[in-house]
Amino acid sequence: MMLAAFPARLAYGMVGLDIYFKVHDDTHSIALAGLAAGANGIMSSLTTGLRAAVIDRLGLKIPLRTFVPAYAVALASLDACHGATLLIIFAALLGLTAPPINLAVRPMWRTAVPEEQYRTAIAIDTASMNLGVVLGPALATTLALSGHPASGLVVTAILIFIGGIALSSLKFTQQWRPEQREAGGQTLLKTAGIRILLVEGLLIGYGTGNYQIAIPAISSLHHQPRFAGIAFGTAATLSIVGSLVAGSLGRHIAPVKGFRIIYLFWFLSTIPMAFVNPGWTLLLVLSLFGFIGGAEQVFYLEQLELIRPQGSAASAIGWIWTVEGSFAAIGQSTGGFFSQHFSPHFCFVITAVSFGLGFILIVLGQRWLKPFDRGATPV
């Protein structure tokens, strides 16, 4: 599953910069290029929950075999477009057709591996997803600066087509069936634990958006523009290591308790960001932030599997990603204003406060989360 999905995950890592470079080359405007990339991101985030609901209703084959070709065609169409208005419109439409690759892989792990191997499986899968985040932008930038700068969107279309079709052809994909909803069971949004995670996703999304804009802003202000790429690459690489380390931890560590403890250190790692400038100290802080964040993802996904209601294998994470991604986009927008009129350090403060509020919410919500802490013996 990971080998089949990886070309598409690599394409996901490329598409934001592909759009940026395409629009910038066509219009010579940084603002319009950012607007197009943002329109794609927000439309993709807002519709993630809907695509997840389709999976829980129809299964995996039909959504993959519908969205994958549509997305490849949309990428090729965007490559053929010219003019700011048309490019922004097609970038937004591209977000609407984003194939549910990660949404398709997540539910299959529960039936693909034995229970005792589930944490390890989602840890390696998370590392694979994060590897696409690291390599995708590097490949997109390389193609944009090559002798064929227009090739980025075409290569991305080919990768998404190969990965999507390969994933839809797997035995696990063809055999997977949506869960039957329990008669009289709770719906997703009426589950207290899910509502807590949705609010937590709002906070984390907004804090992450501010962090994502503060890094390039502070790098530019200190005349070290290359530092932003190094910082993001280092944090993403360490997140891969963190997820693999978390996957090697024994089943005696309960998912909810492990998530809560790691969350505390994740929050603490954001505090030093507000007090350092580009250099080895900030790089060290971001490395720690990425490492702990990678480990946190593993326990988060395992916890979510324990508290979601029957019949929401894809919808649970889909709606959370919708909220988190949408508020990350809002955080990036307000973060740009704060960085310009106040300081990038102010954005880092917002990140720390958002993560701190998220941790407090998880602690206060234990009575709704802990009763579902099954599958491990609490320690």
C-alpha positions in Angstrom: 0.0 0.0 0.0 2.8 2.4 0.9 4.7 1.7 -2.4 1.5 2.1 -4.4 0.5 5.4 -2.7 3.9 7.0 -2.6 4.0 8.5 -6.1 0.7 10.2 -5.3 2.0 11.4 -2.0 5.0 12.8 -3.7 2.7 14.6 -6.1 0.8 16.1 -3.2 4.1 17.5 -1.9 4.8 19.1 -5.3 1.4 20.6 -6.2 1.5 23.8 -4.1 4.9 24.9 -5.5 3.9 23.7 -9.0 1.0 26.2 -8.9 3.2 28.9 -7.4 5.9 28.7 -10.0 3.4 28.3 -12.9 1.4 31.5 -11.9 4.6 33.4 -11.1 6.2 32.6 -14.4 3.0 33.5 -16.2 2.1 36.8 -14.3 5.5 37.7 -12.7 3.5 38.4 -9.5 4.3 36.9 -6.2 1.0 38.0 -4.7 -1.0 36.3 -7.5 1.1 33.2 -7.3 0.4 33.0 -3.5 -3.3 33.7 -4.1 -3.5 30.8 -6.6 -1.7 28.4 -4.3 -3.9 29.5 -1.4 -7.1 29.1 -3.4 -6.1 25.5 -4.2 -5.2 24.7 -0.6 -8.4 26.1 0.9 -10.7 24.4 -1.6 -8.9 21.1 -1.0 -9.2 21.5 2.8 -12.9 22.5 2.7 -13.9 19.5 0.7 -11.8 16.8 2.5 -14.6 15.8 4.8 -17.0 15.4 1.8 -14.6 13.1 0.0 -14.2 11.1 3.2 -18.0 10.8 3.5 -18.1 9.4 -0.1 -15.5 6.7 0.9 -17.6 5.7 3.9 -20.7 5.5 1.7 -19.3 3.9 -1.6 -16.0 2.3 -0.6 -12.6 3.0 -2.1 -12.6 1.9 -5.7 -15.2 4.4 -7.1 -13.8 7.5 -5.5 -10.2 6.7 -6.5 -11.0 5.8 -10.0 -13.1 9.0 -10.4 -11.0 11.6 -8.6 -7.6 10.4 -9.8 -8.1 10.8 -13.6 -10.1 14.0 -13.0 -7.2 15.4 -11.0 -4.6 14.5 -13.6 -6.7 16.2 -16.3 -7.1 19.2 -14.1 -3.4 19.5 -13.6 -2.8 19.3 -17.3 -5.5 21.9 -17.9 -3.9 24.2 -15.4 -0.6 23.8 -17.2 -2.3 25.0 -20.5 -3.9 28.0 -18.9 -2.7 31.6 -19.1 -3.8 34.8 -17.4 -4.2 35.5 -13.7 -8.0 35.1 -13.5 -8.1 31.8 -15.3 -5.1 30.4 -13.4 -6.6 31.2 -10.0 -10.0 29.7 -11.0 -8.4 26.5 -12.3 -6.2 26.3 -9.2 -9.3 26.4 -7.0 -11.1 23.8 -9.2 -8.0 21.6 -8.9 -8.5 21.6 -5.1 -12.0 20.4 -5.5 -10.8 17.3 -7.5 -8.0 16.3 -5.1 -8.0 12.4 -4.9 -8.5 11.0 -1.4 -5.2 9.1 -1.3 -4.3 9.4 2.4 -8.0 9.1 3.3 -8.1 5.8 1.4 -4.9 4.3 2.9 -5.8 5.1 6.6 -8.9 2.8 7.0 -7.2 -0.2 5.3 -4.5 -0.6 7.9 -7.1 -1.8 10.5 -7.9 -4.9 8.3 -4.5 -5.2 6.6 -2.3 -5.9 9.7 -2.8 -7.8 13.0 -3.9 -5.6 16.0 -0.5 -5.8 17.6 1.2 -4.4 14.5 -1.3 -1.5 14.0 0.8 1.2 15.7 3.9 0.2 13.8 1.9 0.2 10.5 0.5 3.7 10.9 3.9 4.9 12.1 5.6 3.7 8.9 2.7 5.0 6.9 3.0 8.4 8.6 6.7 8.5 7.8 5.9 7.7 4.2 3.4 10.6 4.0 6.0 13.0 5.6 8.7 11.8 3.2 6.4 13.1 0.4 6.3 16.4 2.2 10.1 16.5 2.2 10.8 15.3 -1.3 7.9 16.8 -3.2 8.9 20.5 -2.8 12.5 19.6 -3.6 11.4 17.9 -6.9 9.0 20.7 -7.8 11.7 23.4 -7.2 14.3 21.3 -9.2 11.9 21.1 -12.2 10.9 24.8 -12.0 14.6 25.8 -12.1 15.5 23.3 -14.9 15.6 23.8 -18.6 12.0 22.8 -18.8 10.3 24.8 -16.1 6.8 24.0 -17.4 7.3 20.3 -16.7 6.3 20.5 -13.0 2.5 20.2 -13.4 2.9 17.5 -16.1 5.2 15.3 -13.9 2.8 15.8 -10.9 -0.1 14.7 -13.1 1.8 11.5 -14.1 2.7 10.7 -10.5 -0.8 11.2 -9.2 -2.2 9.0 -12.0 0.4 6.2 -11.4 -0.1 6.3 -7.6 -3.9 6.5 -7.6 -4.4 3.8 -10.2 -1.9 1.5 -8.4 -3.6 2.0 -5.1 -7.1 1.4 -6.5 -5.8 -1.9 -8.1 -4.6 -3.4 -4.8 -6.3 -6.4 -3.3 -6.8 -4.6 0.0 -8.5 -1.7 -1.8 -10.8 -4.0 -3.8 -11.8 -6.1 -0.8 -12.3 -3.2 1.6 -15.9 -2.4 2.4 -17.4 0.5 4.3 -18.4 -0.3 7.9 -22.0 -0.7 8.6 -23.3 2.0 10.9 -24.7 0.7 14.3 -28.4 0.9 14.6 -29.1 3.8 17.0 -25.4 4.5 17.3 -23.9 8.0 17.7 -23.2 10.0 14.6 -19.8 11.5 14.2 -20.5 15.0 15.3 -22.5 13.8 18.3 -19.5 11.9 19.7 -18.0 14.0 22.5 -14.5 12.9 21.8 -14.7 13.8 18.1 -16.0 17.3 19.0 -13.0 17.8 21.3 -10.6 16.8 18.5 -12.4 19.1 16.0 -11.9 22.1 18.3 -8.3 21.0 19.0 -7.8 20.8 15.2 -9.0 24.3 14.9 -6.4 25.5 17.4 -3.6 23.4 16.0 -4.4 24.4 12.4 -4.4 28.1 13.3 -1.2 27.8 15.2 0.5 25.8 12.5 -0.6 28.4 9.8 1.1 31.2 11.8 4.3 29.0 12.2 4.4 28.3 8.5 4.3 32.0 7.6 6.6 33.1 10.4 9.5 31.0 9.2 9.9 32.5 5.7 9.1 36.0 7.2 11.8 35.9 9.8 14.2 34.4 7.3 13.6 37.3 4.9 13.8 40.0 7.6 17.2 38.6 8.7 18.4 38.4 5.0 18.7 34.7 5.1 16.0 33.5 2.6 17.5 30.1 2.2 17.1 29.4 5.9 13.3 28.9 5.4 13.9 25.9 3.1 16.5 24.4 5.4 14.2 24.9 8.4 11.1 23.3 6.9 13.2 20.4 5.4 14.9 19.7 8.8 11.6 19.8 10.7 9.9 17.5 8.2 12.8 15.1 8.2 12.9 14.9 12.0 9.1 14.2 11.9 9.8 11.1 9.9 12.2 9.9 12.6 9.8 10.8 15.3 7.0 8.8 13.8 9.2 5.8 13.4 10.4 6.0 17.0 6.8 6.2 18.2 5.9 3.1 16.1 8.6 1.1 17.9 7.1 1.8 21.3 5.4 -1.2 22.9 1.7 -1.7 23.2 1.9 -1.3 26.9 1.7 2.5 26.3 -1.9 3.4 26.0 -2.8 5.6 23.0 -4.7 8.3 24.9 -2.1 8.6 27.7 0.8 8.5 25.2 -0.9 11.2 23.1 -1.4 13.4 26.1 2.2 13.1 27.4 3.7 13.7 23.9 1.3 16.6 23.4 2.8 18.4 26.5 6.3 18.2 25.1 5.1 19.2 21.7 3.6 22.4 23.2 6.7 23.1 25.2 8.8 22.8 22.1 6.9 25.8 20.6 7.8 28.2 23.4 11.5 28.8 22.5 10.5 29.8 18.9 9.5 33.3 20.1 12.9 34.0 21.6 15.4 33.0 18.9 16.4 34.2 15.4 17.5 32.3 12.3 20.6 30.3 13.1 21.5 27.0 14.8 19.4 27.7 17.8 16.1 28.1 15.9 17.1 25.1 13.7 17.5 23.0 16.9 14.2 24.2 18.2 12.4 23.3 14.9 14.2 19.9 14.8 12.7 19.1 18.3 9.3 20.4 17.2 9.3 18.2 14.1 10.5 15.1 16.0 7.9 15.4 18.7 5.2 16.3 16.1 6.0 13.1 14.1 5.6 11.0 17.2 2.4 12.8 18.2 0.8 12.0 14.8 1.1 8.2 15.5 -0.7 8.3 18.8 -3.2 10.8 17.5 -4.3 8.5 14.7 -4.4 5.5 17.0 -6.5 7.4 19.5 -8.9 8.6 16.8 -9.5 5.0 15.8 -10.5 4.2 19.3 -13.0 7.0 19.8 -14.7 7.3 16.4 -18.2 5.8 16.0 -18.8 2.8 13.8 -19.1 3.6 10.1 -16.7 6.7 10.1 -13.4 5.1 9.1 -12.6 7.8 6.7 -15.0 10.6 7.7 -13.5 11.0 11.2 -10.1 12.0 10.0 -11.5 13.7 6.9 -13.6 16.3 8.8 -10.8 16.9 11.3 -8.4 17.6 8.3 -11.1 19.9 6.9 -11.1 22.0 10.0 -7.4 21.9 10.6 -6.5 22.7 7.0 -9.0 25.5 6.7 -7.8 27.2 9.9 -4.2 26.7 8.8 -5.0 28.7 5.7 -6.6 31.4 7.9 -3.5 31.3 10.2 -1.2 31.9 7.2 -3.3 34.9 6.1 -3.4 36.6 9.4 0.2 35.5 10.1 1.3 37.5 7.0 -0.4 40.6 8.4 1.1 40.1 11.9 4.6 39.5 10.5 4.5 42.6 8.4 2.9 45.0 11.0 4.3 43.5 14.2 6.9 40.8 14.1 7.3 37.1 13.0 8.0 36.4 16.7 4.4 37.5 17.4 3.3 34.7 15.1 5.4 32.2 17.1 3.7 33.5 20.3 0.3 32.7 18.6 1.6 29.2 17.7 2.6 28.6 21.3 -0.7 29.9 22.7 -2.7 27.8 20.2 -0.8 24.6 21.1 -1.1 25.4 24.8 -4.8 25.8 24.5 -5.0 22.6 22.5 -3.1 20.7 25.3 -5.4 22.2 28.0 -8.5 21.1 26.0 -7.1 17.5 25.7 -6.4 17.4 29.4 -9.9 18.7 30.4 -11.5 16.4 27.9 -10.0 13.2 29.3 -13.3 11.9 30.7 -14.7 11.8 27.2 -11.5 10.4 25.6 -10.3 7.9 28.2 -13.3 5.6 28.3 -12.5 4.7 24.7 -8.8 4.0 25.5 -9.0 0.4 24.4 -6.4 -1.8 22.8 -3.6 -1.2 25.4 -3.1 -1.6 29.1 -2.7 1.9 30.7 0.5 2.5 32.6 
